[in-house]
Amino acid sequence: MQYNFDEIVDRRNTGSLKWHYTDDTIALWVADMDFKAAEPILDAIEQAVQHGILGYTKPTEALYDSIIQWHGSRYGLQLTKENILFSPGVVPSLALMMNVFTEVGEAVLVNDPIYTPFMSKVEQNGRKLVLSALKEAEGKYHLDLADIEAKIIEHDVKLYLLCNPHNPGGRVWTVDELEALLAICKKHNVAIVSDEIHQDLTLTGHTFIPFLTLAKGYEHNVVSLTSMTKTFNIAGIKGSMIFATNEALVKKISQQQNLNDEYELNLFAYTAMRVAYEQGDEWLTQALAYIEANIDLTVQFLEENLPKIKVMRPEASYLIWVDCSAYGQEDQALYDTLRAAKVELSAGFKYGEKGHLKMRINVACPRALLLEGLTRMYAALSDAT
Ligand SMILES: Cc1ncc(COP(=O)(O)O)c(C=O)c1O
């Protein structure tokens, strides 16, 4: 079927985190999409409600098969049922991994800039946060491998939290980059947890490599975290997966989950996850085509109207990281100027020091909304030079 991504659905007054306004502000921030979910997912949830009994639920063989099939056929990641654990979210899993791989006070390395919870969960869990800044060249971020190794040695780092594809920079790390990173981590016995939640949103011309496909011989120190929620725009349902291919490591993670009895999802999450992987393909293909066109439109709009903004074109997902330093001197003031013009973007400074005077624009919305948001951005910033 043909989905209509141009349809504007009013999300205000629904408890939406993103659309929290009482006025007509346009939300181009939190990373969910303003598109209705795929019909098979909505139908399956409706059927579960119609059935009428919402009792305790466990993952079925069909659910495991759907996950194994999706990851095997798309990415060559060979999983068995024993490699898969469930978790209410990728962020809760990031926090869990502190206790799997590190002790209080030990050092955890993350890149700068990075999706904010990578930093906050490390600190809130009493670990030492070590940042390695990404290098910017040719309009995209690169891992600074020399800096990463130096920081690992200097701080005796135990765990590296990788974001692939990267939020907010949109990089899909190449096999060469990942192998170089793996070699360093292996050399210094650093565990790697790879947050791969944006994997299925990889854009044309780029190839996503699950970290576990490279980890042969190092599986005891590698975990992938991913979810169907970002891919299929069902983040409010909550649900995610933890993949590990070493038996002892799976056991350790499982024991850690058992401490808080947090290893199960709810009925709707299991249902949505299975149906998404079995039947969500058609929706995803169309959503990605629409998103790519929105990215093109945004890049062109900014080039033509706000030419001093430096745009990082994403290789995955629908978040565009832009450098607005030509249009402001102070982070909060830049954000406030945009908010006053009734458009909300994600403020770059929340993503680390490298986010200074940057903004993240979420373009996964109907084109008319996006254009209105960009027009307001233009109105706010064109006066600010
Ligand atoms: C890199 C990354 N990890 C995790 C999450 C959130 O995951 P969850 O909702 O499963 O906790 C996001 C959401 O934007 C994200 O961008």
The ligand as an ORCA input file, in Angstrom:
! r2SCAN-3c Opt
* xyz 0 1
  C      21.461      6.961     19.866
  C      20.195      6.779     20.632
  N      20.126      5.822     21.578
  C      18.999      5.613     22.285
  C      17.870      6.376     22.079
  C      16.640      6.139     22.893
  O      16.410      4.793     23.056
  P      15.242      4.237     23.986
  O      14.022      5.053     23.703
  O      15.098      2.811     23.541
  O      15.719      4.332     25.399
  C      17.900      7.387     21.103
  C      16.725      8.254     20.887
  O      16.784      9.273     20.291
  C      19.088      7.581     20.373
  O      19.163      8.529     19.436
*
